[in-house]
Amino acid sequence: MRLNELAKLMRTAGDESRLKILCVIFGNKKVCVSDIAKKLNMSVAIVSHHLQVMSKESLVLPVREGKRICYELPKDKFVKDLKKFVCKYK
């Protein structure tokens, strides 16, 4: 991974709300938008927006379950390293 790609991923993941969302996903295999919103006391629209931004950068993967959209983590070295780092400080 090039430094410019890494910097873009770090900027995307570095938002406080996105880190909170990632922490919820890190603790589960797959989590739906409404469950994340409820757990973090945030609106579904805001959580959905952040997840879409992270999905664009492949930080999370969307999975449709009927009418619900859930998210899981990709099997990716950056995401694994991010999980170790974030969970250490949360």
PyMOL Python script that loads the backbone (N, CA, C, O; Angstrom):
from pymol import cmd

cmd.read_pdbstr("""\
ATOM      1  N   MET A   1       0.849  -1.175   0.000  1.00  0.00           N
ATOM      2  CA  MET A   1       0.000   0.000   0.000  1.00  0.00           C
ATOM      3  C   MET A   1       0.896   1.241   0.000  1.00  0.00           C
ATOM      4  O   MET A   1       1.867   1.329   0.752  1.00  0.00           O
ATOM      5  N   ARG A   2       0.553   2.166  -0.840  1.00  0.00           N
ATOM      6  CA  ARG A   2       1.307   3.413  -0.932  1.00  0.00           C
ATOM      7  C   ARG A   2       0.907   4.355   0.191  1.00  0.00           C
ATOM      8  O   ARG A   2      -0.173   4.232   0.768  1.00  0.00           O
ATOM      9  N   LEU A   3       1.787   5.291   0.492  1.00  0.00           N
ATOM     10  CA  LEU A   3       1.527   6.241   1.570  1.00  0.00           C
ATOM     11  C   LEU A   3       0.298   7.097   1.312  1.00  0.00           C
ATOM     12  O   LEU A   3      -0.450   7.388   2.245  1.00  0.00           O
ATOM     13  N   ASN A   4       0.072   7.504   0.071  1.00  0.00           N
ATOM     14  CA  ASN A   4      -1.112   8.325  -0.215  1.00  0.00           C
ATOM     15  C   ASN A   4      -2.396   7.523   0.012  1.00  0.00           C
ATOM     16  O   ASN A   4      -3.397   8.083   0.459  1.00  0.00           O
ATOM     17  N   GLU A   5      -2.383   6.217  -0.290  1.00  0.00           N
ATOM     18  CA  GLU A   5      -3.546   5.360  -0.031  1.00  0.00           C
ATOM     19  C   GLU A   5      -3.764   5.190   1.468  1.00  0.00           C
ATOM     20  O   GLU A   5      -4.894   5.228   1.955  1.00  0.00           O
ATOM     21  N   LEU A   6      -2.668   5.003   2.185  1.00  0.00           N
ATOM     22  CA  LEU A   6      -2.737   4.864   3.639  1.00  0.00           C
ATOM     23  C   LEU A   6      -3.283   6.147   4.277  1.00  0.00           C
ATOM     24  O   LEU A   6      -4.120   6.093   5.178  1.00  0.00           O
ATOM     25  N   ALA A   7      -2.805   7.282   3.806  1.00  0.00           N
ATOM     26  CA  ALA A   7      -3.272   8.564   4.346  1.00  0.00           C
ATOM     27  C   ALA A   7      -4.772   8.735   4.125  1.00  0.00           C
ATOM     28  O   ALA A   7      -5.475   9.229   5.007  1.00  0.00           O
ATOM     29  N   LYS A   8      -5.260   8.339   2.975  1.00  0.00           N
ATOM     30  CA  LYS A   8      -6.690   8.450   2.675  1.00  0.00           C
ATOM     31  C   LYS A   8      -7.506   7.544   3.602  1.00  0.00           C
ATOM     32  O   LYS A   8      -8.549   7.957   4.110  1.00  0.00           O
ATOM     33  N   LEU A   9      -7.041   6.327   3.821  1.00  0.00           N
ATOM     34  CA  LEU A   9      -7.727   5.412   4.737  1.00  0.00           C
ATOM     35  C   LEU A   9      -7.722   5.947   6.166  1.00  0.00           C
ATOM     36  O   LEU A   9      -8.722   5.844   6.877  1.00  0.00           O
ATOM     37  N   MET A  10      -6.603   6.515   6.578  1.00  0.00           N
ATOM     38  CA  MET A  10      -6.497   7.059   7.933  1.00  0.00           C
ATOM     39  C   MET A  10      -7.438   8.245   8.113  1.00  0.00           C
ATOM     40  O   MET A  10      -8.059   8.383   9.167  1.00  0.00           O
ATOM     41  N   ARG A  11      -7.555   9.104   7.102  1.00  0.00           N
ATOM     42  CA  ARG A  11      -8.477  10.237   7.182  1.00  0.00           C
ATOM     43  C   ARG A  11      -9.923   9.744   7.275  1.00  0.00           C
ATOM     44  O   ARG A  11     -10.723  10.276   8.044  1.00  0.00           O
ATOM     45  N   THR A  12     -10.239   8.741   6.495  1.00  0.00           N
ATOM     46  CA  THR A  12     -11.603   8.203   6.506  1.00  0.00           C
ATOM     47  C   THR A  12     -11.928   7.569   7.855  1.00  0.00           C
ATOM     48  O   THR A  12     -12.997   7.817   8.412  1.00  0.00           O
ATOM     49  N   ALA A  13     -11.035   6.770   8.375  1.00  0.00           N
ATOM     50  CA  ALA A  13     -11.271   6.067   9.640  1.00  0.00           C
ATOM     51  C   ALA A  13     -11.126   6.990  10.843  1.00  0.00           C
ATOM     52  O   ALA A  13     -11.668   6.696  11.909  1.00  0.00           O
ATOM     53  N   GLY A  14     -10.411   8.092  10.697  1.00  0.00           N
ATOM     54  CA  GLY A  14     -10.056   8.944  11.821  1.00  0.00           C
ATOM     55  C   GLY A  14     -11.156   9.788  12.430  1.00  0.00           C
ATOM     56  O   GLY A  14     -10.947  10.393  13.482  1.00  0.00           O
ATOM     57  N   ASP A  15     -12.305   9.847  11.811  1.00  0.00           N
ATOM     58  CA  ASP A  15     -13.437  10.596  12.356  1.00  0.00           C
ATOM     59  C   ASP A  15     -13.926   9.906  13.636  1.00  0.00           C
ATOM     60  O   ASP A  15     -14.029   8.680  13.675  1.00  0.00           O
ATOM     61  N   GLU A  16     -14.224  10.678  14.671  1.00  0.00           N
ATOM     62  CA  GLU A  16     -14.628  10.101  15.958  1.00  0.00           C
ATOM     63  C   GLU A  16     -15.866   9.217  15.839  1.00  0.00           C
ATOM     64  O   GLU A  16     -15.907   8.131  16.418  1.00  0.00           O
ATOM     65  N   SER A  17     -16.853   9.661  15.111  1.00  0.00           N
ATOM     66  CA  SER A  17     -18.070   8.853  14.933  1.00  0.00           C
ATOM     67  C   SER A  17     -17.765   7.556  14.200  1.00  0.00           C
ATOM     68  O   SER A  17     -18.309   6.504  14.537  1.00  0.00           O
ATOM     69  N   ARG A  18     -16.907   7.629  13.211  1.00  0.00           N
ATOM     70  CA  ARG A  18     -16.544   6.423  12.456  1.00  0.00           C
ATOM     71  C   ARG A  18     -15.754   5.449  13.319  1.00  0.00           C
ATOM     72  O   ARG A  18     -15.909   4.235  13.190  1.00  0.00           O
ATOM     73  N   LEU A  19     -14.910   5.976  14.194  1.00  0.00           N
ATOM     74  CA  LEU A  19     -14.185   5.089  15.110  1.00  0.00           C
ATOM     75  C   LEU A  19     -15.145   4.383  16.060  1.00  0.00           C
ATOM     76  O   LEU A  19     -14.963   3.204  16.365  1.00  0.00           O
ATOM     77  N   LYS A  20     -16.159   5.093  16.527  1.00  0.00           N
ATOM     78  CA  LYS A  20     -17.165   4.473  17.393  1.00  0.00           C
ATOM     79  C   LYS A  20     -17.907   3.375  16.643  1.00  0.00           C
ATOM     80  O   LYS A  20     -18.139   2.291  17.177  1.00  0.00           O
ATOM     81  N   ILE A  21     -18.273   3.664  15.413  1.00  0.00           N
ATOM     82  CA  ILE A  21     -18.971   2.678  14.587  1.00  0.00           C
ATOM     83  C   ILE A  21     -18.082   1.457  14.354  1.00  0.00           C
ATOM     84  O   ILE A  21     -18.541   0.320  14.460  1.00  0.00           O
ATOM     85  N   LEU A  22     -16.822   1.695  14.040  1.00  0.00           N
ATOM     86  CA  LEU A  22     -15.895   0.586  13.832  1.00  0.00           C
ATOM     87  C   LEU A  22     -15.757  -0.262  15.096  1.00  0.00           C
ATOM     88  O   LEU A  22     -15.680  -1.488  15.012  1.00  0.00           O
ATOM     89  N   CYS A  23     -15.727   0.372  16.252  1.00  0.00           N
ATOM     90  CA  CYS A  23     -15.620  -0.380  17.505  1.00  0.00           C
ATOM     91  C   CYS A  23     -16.808  -1.323  17.687  1.00  0.00           C
ATOM     92  O   CYS A  23     -16.648  -2.448  18.161  1.00  0.00           O
ATOM     93  N   VAL A  24     -17.988  -0.863  17.309  1.00  0.00           N
ATOM     94  CA  VAL A  24     -19.166  -1.733  17.392  1.00  0.00           C
ATOM     95  C   VAL A  24     -19.005  -2.920  16.440  1.00  0.00           C
ATOM     96  O   VAL A  24     -19.289  -4.059  16.810  1.00  0.00           O
ATOM     97  N   ILE A  25     -18.554  -2.655  15.229  1.00  0.00           N
ATOM     98  CA  ILE A  25     -18.387  -3.733  14.252  1.00  0.00           C
ATOM     99  C   ILE A  25     -17.253  -4.665  14.672  1.00  0.00           C
ATOM    100  O   ILE A  25     -17.352  -5.877  14.485  1.00  0.00           O
ATOM    101  N   PHE A  26     -16.181  -4.118  15.236  1.00  0.00           N
ATOM    102  CA  PHE A  26     -15.068  -4.951  15.699  1.00  0.00           C
ATOM    103  C   PHE A  26     -15.536  -5.981  16.731  1.00  0.00           C
ATOM    104  O   PHE A  26     -15.005  -7.089  16.803  1.00  0.00           O
ATOM    105  N   GLY A  27     -16.536  -5.598  17.526  1.00  0.00           N
ATOM    106  CA  GLY A  27     -17.028  -6.489  18.576  1.00  0.00           C
ATOM    107  C   GLY A  27     -18.024  -7.528  18.091  1.00  0.00           C
ATOM    108  O   GLY A  27     -18.469  -8.370  18.871  1.00  0.00           O
ATOM    109  N   ASN A  28     -18.373  -7.481  16.831  1.00  0.00           N
ATOM    110  CA  ASN A  28     -19.360  -8.403  16.255  1.00  0.00           C
ATOM    111  C   ASN A  28     -18.867  -8.885  14.904  1.00  0.00           C
ATOM    112  O   ASN A  28     -17.989  -8.274  14.295  1.00  0.00           O
ATOM    113  N   LYS A  29     -19.431  -9.971  14.447  1.00  0.00           N
ATOM    114  CA  LYS A  29     -19.053 -10.465  13.129  1.00  0.00           C
ATOM    115  C   LYS A  29     -19.703  -9.633  12.027  1.00  0.00           C
ATOM    116  O   LYS A  29     -19.073  -9.296  11.025  1.00  0.00           O
ATOM    117  N   LYS A  30     -20.983  -9.312  12.240  1.00  0.00           N
ATOM    118  CA  LYS A  30     -21.749  -8.536  11.280  1.00  0.00           C
ATOM    119  C   LYS A  30     -22.793  -7.754  12.077  1.00  0.00           C
ATOM    120  O   LYS A  30     -23.420  -8.305  12.982  1.00  0.00           O
ATOM    121  N   VAL A  31     -22.983  -6.472  11.746  1.00  0.00           N
ATOM    122  CA  VAL A  31     -23.926  -5.637  12.478  1.00  0.00           C
ATOM    123  C   VAL A  31     -24.740  -4.811  11.491  1.00  0.00           C
ATOM    124  O   VAL A  31     -24.199  -4.289  10.515  1.00  0.00           O
ATOM    125  N   CYS A  32     -26.036  -4.692  11.743  1.00  0.00           N
ATOM    126  CA  CYS A  32     -26.923  -3.909  10.881  1.00  0.00           C
ATOM    127  C   CYS A  32     -26.941  -2.445  11.324  1.00  0.00           C
ATOM    128  O   CYS A  32     -26.692  -2.127  12.487  1.00  0.00           O
ATOM    129  N   VAL A  33     -27.239  -1.576  10.381  1.00  0.00           N
ATOM    130  CA  VAL A  33     -27.208  -0.133  10.610  1.00  0.00           C
ATOM    131  C   VAL A  33     -28.065   0.259  11.815  1.00  0.00           C
ATOM    132  O   VAL A  33     -27.622   1.023  12.673  1.00  0.00           O
ATOM    133  N   SER A  34     -29.278  -0.257  11.877  1.00  0.00           N
ATOM    134  CA  SER A  34     -30.187   0.121  12.965  1.00  0.00           C
ATOM    135  C   SER A  34     -29.638  -0.310  14.326  1.00  0.00           C
ATOM    136  O   SER A  34     -29.836   0.388  15.320  1.00  0.00           O
ATOM    137  N   ASP A  35     -28.952  -1.451  14.377  1.00  0.00           N
ATOM    138  CA  ASP A  35     -28.365  -1.918  15.637  1.00  0.00           C
ATOM    139  C   ASP A  35     -27.204  -1.019  16.080  1.00  0.00           C
ATOM    140  O   ASP A  35     -27.051  -0.730  17.267  1.00  0.00           O
ATOM    141  N   ILE A  36     -26.396  -0.586  15.121  1.00  0.00           N
ATOM    142  CA  ILE A  36     -25.291   0.325  15.434  1.00  0.00           C
ATOM    143  C   ILE A  36     -25.853   1.648  15.944  1.00  0.00           C
ATOM    144  O   ILE A  36     -25.386   2.185  16.948  1.00  0.00           O
ATOM    145  N   ALA A  37     -26.860   2.169  15.242  1.00  0.00           N
ATOM    146  CA  ALA A  37     -27.472   3.447  15.626  1.00  0.00           C
ATOM    147  C   ALA A  37     -28.027   3.373  17.045  1.00  0.00           C
ATOM    148  O   ALA A  37     -27.835   4.293  17.840  1.00  0.00           O
ATOM    149  N   LYS A  38     -28.701   2.296  17.353  1.00  0.00           N
ATOM    150  CA  LYS A  38     -29.286   2.120  18.682  1.00  0.00           C
ATOM    151  C   LYS A  38     -28.198   2.037  19.749  1.00  0.00           C
ATOM    152  O   LYS A  38     -28.293   2.675  20.797  1.00  0.00           O
ATOM    153  N   LYS A  39     -27.174   1.254  19.473  1.00  0.00           N
ATOM    154  CA  LYS A  39     -26.093   1.073  20.447  1.00  0.00           C
ATOM    155  C   LYS A  39     -25.345   2.379  20.725  1.00  0.00           C
ATOM    156  O   LYS A  39     -24.927   2.626  21.856  1.00  0.00           O
ATOM    157  N   LEU A  40     -25.176   3.213  19.698  1.00  0.00           N
ATOM    158  CA  LEU A  40     -24.415   4.459  19.837  1.00  0.00           C
ATOM    159  C   LEU A  40     -25.306   5.675  20.086  1.00  0.00           C
ATOM    160  O   LEU A  40     -24.813   6.796  20.213  1.00  0.00           O
ATOM    161  N   ASN A  41     -26.617   5.451  20.156  1.00  0.00           N
ATOM    162  CA  ASN A  41     -27.568   6.539  20.357  1.00  0.00           C
ATOM    163  C   ASN A  41     -27.397   7.621  19.280  1.00  0.00           C
ATOM    164  O   ASN A  41     -27.343   8.816  19.573  1.00  0.00           O
ATOM    165  N   MET A  42     -27.315   7.164  18.037  1.00  0.00           N
ATOM    166  CA  MET A  42     -27.177   8.039  16.878  1.00  0.00           C
ATOM    167  C   MET A  42     -28.342   7.749  15.939  1.00  0.00           C
ATOM    168  O   MET A  42     -28.976   6.699  16.041  1.00  0.00           O
ATOM    169  N   SER A  43     -28.623   8.665  15.036  1.00  0.00           N
ATOM    170  CA  SER A  43     -29.699   8.419  14.073  1.00  0.00           C
ATOM    171  C   SER A  43     -29.234   7.403  13.029  1.00  0.00           C
ATOM    172  O   SER A  43     -28.045   7.299  12.727  1.00  0.00           O
ATOM    173  N   VAL A  44     -30.186   6.667  12.493  1.00  0.00           N
ATOM    174  CA  VAL A  44     -29.894   5.688  11.450  1.00  0.00           C
ATOM    175  C   VAL A  44     -29.298   6.390  10.232  1.00  0.00           C
ATOM    176  O   VAL A  44     -28.388   5.859   9.594  1.00  0.00           O
ATOM    177  N   ALA A  45     -29.803   7.575   9.907  1.00  0.00           N
ATOM    178  CA  ALA A  45     -29.316   8.318   8.740  1.00  0.00           C
ATOM    179  C   ALA A  45     -27.839   8.684   8.883  1.00  0.00           C
ATOM    180  O   ALA A  45     -27.070   8.547   7.932  1.00  0.00           O
ATOM    181  N   ILE A  46     -27.447   9.142  10.057  1.00  0.00           N
ATOM    182  CA  ILE A  46     -26.047   9.524  10.274  1.00  0.00           C
ATOM    183  C   ILE A  46     -25.138   8.306  10.225  1.00  0.00           C
ATOM    184  O   ILE A  46     -24.087   8.333   9.584  1.00  0.00           O
ATOM    185  N   VAL A  47     -25.540   7.243  10.900  1.00  0.00           N
ATOM    186  CA  VAL A  47     -24.743   6.007  10.888  1.00  0.00           C
ATOM    187  C   VAL A  47     -24.625   5.482   9.460  1.00  0.00           C
ATOM    188  O   VAL A  47     -23.544   5.084   9.026  1.00  0.00           O
ATOM    189  N   SER A  48     -25.725   5.482   8.744  1.00  0.00           N
ATOM    190  CA  SER A  48     -25.728   5.010   7.359  1.00  0.00           C
ATOM    191  C   SER A  48     -24.778   5.838   6.493  1.00  0.00           C
ATOM    192  O   SER A  48     -24.040   5.291   5.673  1.00  0.00           O
ATOM    193  N   HIS A  49     -24.802   7.144   6.678  1.00  0.00           N
ATOM    194  CA  HIS A  49     -23.892   8.016   5.918  1.00  0.00           C
ATOM    195  C   HIS A  49     -22.433   7.649   6.190  1.00  0.00           C
ATOM    196  O   HIS A  49     -21.653   7.481   5.253  1.00  0.00           O
ATOM    197  N   HIS A  50     -22.063   7.524   7.459  1.00  0.00           N
ATOM    198  CA  HIS A  50     -20.676   7.186   7.803  1.00  0.00           C
ATOM    199  C   HIS A  50     -20.284   5.820   7.242  1.00  0.00           C
ATOM    200  O   HIS A  50     -19.166   5.638   6.757  1.00  0.00           O
ATOM    201  N   LEU A  51     -21.204   4.866   7.309  1.00  0.00           N
ATOM    202  CA  LEU A  51     -20.918   3.532   6.785  1.00  0.00           C
ATOM    203  C   LEU A  51     -20.740   3.557   5.269  1.00  0.00           C
ATOM    204  O   LEU A  51     -19.905   2.829   4.732  1.00  0.00           O
ATOM    205  N   GLN A  52     -21.508   4.377   4.585  1.00  0.00           N
ATOM    206  CA  GLN A  52     -21.349   4.505   3.131  1.00  0.00           C
ATOM    207  C   GLN A  52     -19.981   5.075   2.780  1.00  0.00           C
ATOM    208  O   GLN A  52     -19.330   4.619   1.840  1.00  0.00           O
ATOM    209  N   VAL A  53     -19.552   6.072   3.541  1.00  0.00           N
ATOM    210  CA  VAL A  53     -18.224   6.665   3.306  1.00  0.00           C
ATOM    211  C   VAL A  53     -17.137   5.615   3.543  1.00  0.00           C
ATOM    212  O   VAL A  53     -16.203   5.490   2.752  1.00  0.00           O
ATOM    213  N   MET A  54     -17.266   4.866   4.633  1.00  0.00           N
ATOM    214  CA  MET A  54     -16.264   3.830   4.926  1.00  0.00           C
ATOM    215  C   MET A  54     -16.324   2.689   3.914  1.00  0.00           C
ATOM    216  O   MET A  54     -15.297   2.101   3.577  1.00  0.00           O
ATOM    217  N   SER A  55     -17.507   2.383   3.440  1.00  0.00           N
ATOM    218  CA  SER A  55     -17.667   1.330   2.443  1.00  0.00           C
ATOM    219  C   SER A  55     -16.982   1.706   1.130  1.00  0.00           C
ATOM    220  O   SER A  55     -16.386   0.857   0.468  1.00  0.00           O
ATOM    221  N   LYS A  56     -17.070   2.974   0.763  1.00  0.00           N
ATOM    222  CA  LYS A  56     -16.418   3.466  -0.452  1.00  0.00           C
ATOM    223  C   LYS A  56     -14.907   3.223  -0.423  1.00  0.00           C
ATOM    224  O   LYS A  56     -14.281   2.995  -1.458  1.00  0.00           O
ATOM    225  N   GLU A  57     -14.341   3.275   0.772  1.00  0.00           N
ATOM    226  CA  GLU A  57     -12.901   3.068   0.940  1.00  0.00           C
ATOM    227  C   GLU A  57     -12.565   1.628   1.343  1.00  0.00           C
ATOM    228  O   GLU A  57     -11.416   1.316   1.655  1.00  0.00           O
ATOM    229  N   SER A  58     -13.569   0.767   1.333  1.00  0.00           N
ATOM    230  CA  SER A  58     -13.421  -0.661   1.670  1.00  0.00           C
ATOM    231  C   SER A  58     -12.990  -0.904   3.117  1.00  0.00           C
ATOM    232  O   SER A  58     -12.333  -1.902   3.414  1.00  0.00           O
ATOM    233  N   LEU A  59     -13.364   0.015   4.018  1.00  0.00           N
ATOM    234  CA  LEU A  59     -13.108  -0.207   5.441  1.00  0.00           C
ATOM    235  C   LEU A  59     -14.153  -1.141   6.045  1.00  0.00           C
ATOM    236  O   LEU A  59     -13.886  -1.831   7.028  1.00  0.00           O
ATOM    237  N   VAL A  60     -15.337  -1.156   5.453  1.00  0.00           N
ATOM    238  CA  VAL A  60     -16.413  -2.067   5.846  1.00  0.00           C
ATOM    239  C   VAL A  60     -17.063  -2.596   4.569  1.00  0.00           C
ATOM    240  O   VAL A  60     -16.965  -1.988   3.503  1.00  0.00           O
ATOM    241  N   LEU A  61     -17.729  -3.743   4.702  1.00  0.00           N
ATOM    242  CA  LEU A  61     -18.397  -4.354   3.553  1.00  0.00           C
ATOM    243  C   LEU A  61     -19.896  -4.451   3.817  1.00  0.00           C
ATOM    244  O   LEU A  61     -20.302  -5.014   4.833  1.00  0.00           O
ATOM    245  N   PRO A  62     -20.729  -3.914   2.921  1.00  0.00           N
ATOM    246  CA  PRO A  62     -22.177  -4.022   3.104  1.00  0.00           C
ATOM    247  C   PRO A  62     -22.675  -5.418   2.731  1.00  0.00           C
ATOM    248  O   PRO A  62     -22.204  -6.032   1.773  1.00  0.00           O
ATOM    249  N   VAL A  63     -23.642  -5.899   3.515  1.00  0.00           N
ATOM    250  CA  VAL A  63     -24.278  -7.187   3.255  1.00  0.00           C
ATOM    251  C   VAL A  63     -25.777  -6.983   3.421  1.00  0.00           C
ATOM    252  O   VAL A  63     -26.232  -6.583   4.493  1.00  0.00           O
ATOM    253  N   ARG A  64     -26.555  -7.255   2.367  1.00  0.00           N
ATOM    254  CA  ARG A  64     -28.004  -7.084   2.445  1.00  0.00           C
ATOM    255  C   ARG A  64     -28.621  -8.327   3.074  1.00  0.00           C
ATOM    256  O   ARG A  64     -28.322  -9.459   2.694  1.00  0.00           O
ATOM    257  N   GLU A  65     -29.492  -8.077   4.047  1.00  0.00           N
ATOM    258  CA  GLU A  65     -30.260  -9.145   4.689  1.00  0.00           C
ATOM    259  C   GLU A  65     -31.731  -8.754   4.615  1.00  0.00           C
ATOM    260  O   GLU A  65     -32.253  -8.102   5.520  1.00  0.00           O
ATOM    261  N   GLY A  66     -32.391  -9.150   3.544  1.00  0.00           N
ATOM    262  CA  GLY A  66     -33.773  -8.732   3.321  1.00  0.00           C
ATOM    263  C   GLY A  66     -33.816  -7.243   3.061  1.00  0.00           C
ATOM    264  O   GLY A  66     -33.203  -6.746   2.116  1.00  0.00           O
ATOM    265  N   LYS A  67     -34.551  -6.527   3.913  1.00  0.00           N
ATOM    266  CA  LYS A  67     -34.646  -5.071   3.780  1.00  0.00           C
ATOM    267  C   LYS A  67     -33.539  -4.347   4.529  1.00  0.00           C
ATOM    268  O   LYS A  67     -33.344  -3.144   4.353  1.00  0.00           O
ATOM    269  N   ARG A  68     -32.829  -5.069   5.352  1.00  0.00           N
ATOM    270  CA  ARG A  68     -31.787  -4.448   6.186  1.00  0.00           C
ATOM    271  C   ARG A  68     -30.422  -4.534   5.511  1.00  0.00           C
ATOM    272  O   ARG A  68     -30.124  -5.476   4.775  1.00  0.00           O
ATOM    273  N   ILE A  69     -29.605  -3.520   5.786  1.00  0.00           N
ATOM    274  CA  ILE A  69     -28.221  -3.538   5.328  1.00  0.00           C
ATOM    275  C   ILE A  69     -27.358  -3.696   6.566  1.00  0.00           C
ATOM    276  O   ILE A  69     -27.466  -2.929   7.522  1.00  0.00           O
ATOM    277  N   CYS A  70     -26.507  -4.697   6.528  1.00  0.00           N
ATOM    278  CA  CYS A  70     -25.587  -4.944   7.633  1.00  0.00           C
ATOM    279  C   CYS A  70     -24.165  -4.743   7.106  1.00  0.00           C
ATOM    280  O   CYS A  70     -23.935  -4.688   5.898  1.00  0.00           O
ATOM    281  N   TYR A  71     -23.240  -4.637   8.022  1.00  0.00           N
ATOM    282  CA  TYR A  71     -21.850  -4.411   7.632  1.00  0.00           C
ATOM    283  C   TYR A  71     -20.945  -5.373   8.370  1.00  0.00           C
ATOM    284  O   TYR A  71     -21.182  -5.723   9.526  1.00  0.00           O
ATOM    285  N   GLU A  72     -19.907  -5.791   7.676  1.00  0.00           N
ATOM    286  CA  GLU A  72     -18.873  -6.632   8.268  1.00  0.00           C
ATOM    287  C   GLU A  72     -17.515  -6.091   7.847  1.00  0.00           C
ATOM    288  O   GLU A  72     -17.417  -5.219   6.983  1.00  0.00           O
ATOM    289  N   LEU A  73     -16.495  -6.611   8.457  1.00  0.00           N
ATOM    290  CA  LEU A  73     -15.145  -6.140   8.158  1.00  0.00           C
ATOM    291  C   LEU A  73     -14.518  -6.970   7.050  1.00  0.00           C
ATOM    292  O   LEU A  73     -14.728  -8.181   6.984  1.00  0.00           O
ATOM    293  N   PRO A  74     -13.753  -6.330   6.183  1.00  0.00           N
ATOM    294  CA  PRO A  74     -13.040  -7.095   5.163  1.00  0.00           C
ATOM    295  C   PRO A  74     -11.860  -7.827   5.795  1.00  0.00           C
ATOM    296  O   PRO A  74     -11.355  -7.427   6.844  1.00  0.00           O
ATOM    297  N   LYS A  75     -11.441  -8.874   5.161  1.00  0.00           N
ATOM    298  CA  LYS A  75     -10.239  -9.591   5.609  1.00  0.00           C
ATOM    299  C   LYS A  75      -9.059  -8.843   5.003  1.00  0.00           C
ATOM    300  O   LYS A  75      -8.583  -9.174   3.917  1.00  0.00           O
ATOM    301  N   ASP A  76      -8.602  -7.834   5.723  1.00  0.00           N
ATOM    302  CA  ASP A  76      -7.645  -6.874   5.182  1.00  0.00           C
ATOM    303  C   ASP A  76      -6.635  -6.541   6.268  1.00  0.00           C
ATOM    304  O   ASP A  76      -7.010  -6.366   7.428  1.00  0.00           O
ATOM    305  N   LYS A  77      -5.366  -6.451   5.910  1.00  0.00           N
ATOM    306  CA  LYS A  77      -4.317  -6.171   6.893  1.00  0.00           C
ATOM    307  C   LYS A  77      -4.525  -4.821   7.572  1.00  0.00           C
ATOM    308  O   LYS A  77      -4.348  -4.710   8.786  1.00  0.00           O
ATOM    309  N   PHE A  78      -4.898  -3.796   6.809  1.00  0.00           N
ATOM    310  CA  PHE A  78      -5.099  -2.480   7.403  1.00  0.00           C
ATOM    311  C   PHE A  78      -6.195  -2.530   8.463  1.00  0.00           C
ATOM    312  O   PHE A  78      -6.032  -1.979   9.552  1.00  0.00           O
ATOM    313  N   VAL A  79      -7.305  -3.184   8.152  1.00  0.00           N
ATOM    314  CA  VAL A  79      -8.430  -3.262   9.089  1.00  0.00           C
ATOM    315  C   VAL A  79      -8.027  -4.054  10.337  1.00  0.00           C
ATOM    316  O   VAL A  79      -8.401  -3.684  11.450  1.00  0.00           O
ATOM    317  N   LYS A  80      -7.280  -5.126  10.161  1.00  0.00           N
ATOM    318  CA  LYS A  80      -6.800  -5.909  11.317  1.00  0.00           C
ATOM    319  C   LYS A  80      -5.895  -5.058  12.204  1.00  0.00           C
ATOM    320  O   LYS A  80      -6.021  -5.072  13.429  1.00  0.00           O
ATOM    321  N   ASP A  81      -4.987  -4.321  11.579  1.00  0.00           N
ATOM    322  CA  ASP A  81      -4.085  -3.448  12.340  1.00  0.00           C
ATOM    323  C   ASP A  81      -4.861  -2.325  13.021  1.00  0.00           C
ATOM    324  O   ASP A  81      -4.565  -1.967  14.161  1.00  0.00           O
ATOM    325  N   LEU A  82      -5.852  -1.770  12.328  1.00  0.00           N
ATOM    326  CA  LEU A  82      -6.678  -0.713  12.896  1.00  0.00           C
ATOM    327  C   LEU A  82      -7.441  -1.232  14.107  1.00  0.00           C
ATOM    328  O   LEU A  82      -7.555  -0.535  15.115  1.00  0.00           O
ATOM    329  N   LYS A  83      -7.959  -2.440  14.013  1.00  0.00           N
ATOM    330  CA  LYS A  83      -8.687  -3.041  15.132  1.00  0.00           C
ATOM    331  C   LYS A  83      -7.788  -3.165  16.358  1.00  0.00           C
ATOM    332  O   LYS A  83      -8.196  -2.828  17.469  1.00  0.00           O
ATOM    333  N   LYS A  84      -6.581  -3.643  16.158  1.00  0.00           N
ATOM    334  CA  LYS A  84      -5.631  -3.770  17.282  1.00  0.00           C
ATOM    335  C   LYS A  84      -5.358  -2.406  17.911  1.00  0.00           C
ATOM    336  O   LYS A  84      -5.318  -2.275  19.134  1.00  0.00           O
ATOM    337  N   PHE A  85      -5.173  -1.400  17.073  1.00  0.00           N
ATOM    338  CA  PHE A  85      -4.848  -0.064  17.558  1.00  0.00           C
ATOM    339  C   PHE A  85      -6.032   0.583  18.269  1.00  0.00           C
ATOM    340  O   PHE A  85      -5.891   1.076  19.388  1.00  0.00           O
ATOM    341  N   VAL A  86      -7.196   0.584  17.624  1.00  0.00           N
ATOM    342  CA  VAL A  86      -8.385   1.251  18.184  1.00  0.00           C
ATOM    343  C   VAL A  86      -8.833   0.570  19.467  1.00  0.00           C
ATOM    344  O   VAL A  86      -9.108   1.240  20.462  1.00  0.00           O
ATOM    345  N   CYS A  87      -8.907  -0.733  19.454  1.00  0.00           N
ATOM    346  CA  CYS A  87      -9.404  -1.464  20.628  1.00  0.00           C
ATOM    347  C   CYS A  87      -8.443  -1.333  21.807  1.00  0.00           C
ATOM    348  O   CYS A  87      -8.856  -1.471  22.959  1.00  0.00           O
ATOM    349  N   LYS A  88      -7.201  -1.076  21.537  1.00  0.00           N
ATOM    350  CA  LYS A  88      -6.231  -0.874  22.608  1.00  0.00           C
ATOM    351  C   LYS A  88      -6.529   0.401  23.396  1.00  0.00           C
ATOM    352  O   LYS A  88      -6.273   0.459  24.599  1.00  0.00           O
ATOM    353  N   TYR A  89      -7.066   1.419  22.730  1.00  0.00           N
ATOM    354  CA  TYR A  89      -7.278   2.724  23.352  1.00  0.00           C
ATOM    355  C   TYR A  89      -8.727   3.048  23.694  1.00  0.00           C
ATOM    356  O   TYR A  89      -8.996   4.093  24.286  1.00  0.00           O
ATOM    357  N   LYS A  90      -9.654   2.188  23.341  1.00  0.00           N
ATOM    358  CA  LYS A  90     -11.057   2.536  23.589  1.00  0.00           C
ATOM    359  C   LYS A  90     -11.465   2.320  25.029  1.00  0.00           C
ATOM    360  O   LYS A  90     -12.616   2.569  25.388  1.00  0.00           O
TER     361      LYS A  90
END
""", "prot")
cmd.dss("prot")
cmd.show_as("cartoon", "prot")
cmd.util.cbc("prot")
cmd.orient("prot")
